[in-house]
Amino acid sequence: MLSLSAADYDAIRLSAQVAIAATVLSLPFGFAFAYLITFVKFRGKMMLEVIVNLPLTLPPVVIGYFLLLLLGKRGWLGTLLNEAGIRLIFTLKAAIIASAIVGFPLLVRSLRIGMESIDPQLIKASRTLGARWHDTLLTVILPLSVPGLLAGSSLMFARSLGEFGATIIVAGNIPGVTQTIPLAIYEYAASPTSENMALSLCLVSVLISMAVLFLHEITARKLARRD
């Protein structure tokens, strides 16, 4: 039986907020990057792909440290934000930014796979009929990219739920403020008397992830039947 405290419910709520916000905020940028990589030819394209996929190979702690240098009080961006009265470090906003960066490559990869599966003849037919590039984007590419969009969103949401390394550096582990499920489990694991609490949160994390993946599979099958 699950044994959850008020702090655990806060951690679950904050994890959901971070995962949803990181996924929603990343969608337009992910779609734009996937479109550039798939359909646009330009110099430096390979470098762009490397930069986009870099968070997949870097340890999350490294990403968190770079964000700390960038957004901290002495960072060039952090200095500008402080002058504007905006504080990011050790807030939920920092956790969202960290999760968005770590999960971003998964979103772009899924969208790119979806876009690469689009029949080029459909795009050519749209252009032949006089559609401008943005018309083709909205009426052909975007609708046909929905499966990739759903797959990428699901993967990024699940990845954001499990984000730990980058989050703990830039957002800290503040109960009720920035403490997400992984951070709460880490705190419980450090105490020999909190094993049941840690196990309860682990089970909650598994259940949420399974629910997200089931929803993704059901939606993907419905879309496949329509196609």
Secondary structure, DSSP 4 states (H G I P E B T S, - for coil): -----HHHHHHHHHHHHHHHHHHHHHHHHHHHHHHHHHH---TTHHHHHHHHHHHHHS-HHHHHHHHHHHHSTTSHHHHHHHHTT---TTSHHHHHHHHHHHHHHHHHHHHHHHHHTS-HHHHHHHHHTT--HHHHIIIIIHHHTHHHHHHHHHHHHHHHHT--HHHHHHT---TTTT--HHHHHHHHHTSTT-HHHHHHHHHHHHHHHHHHHHHHHHHHHHHHHH-
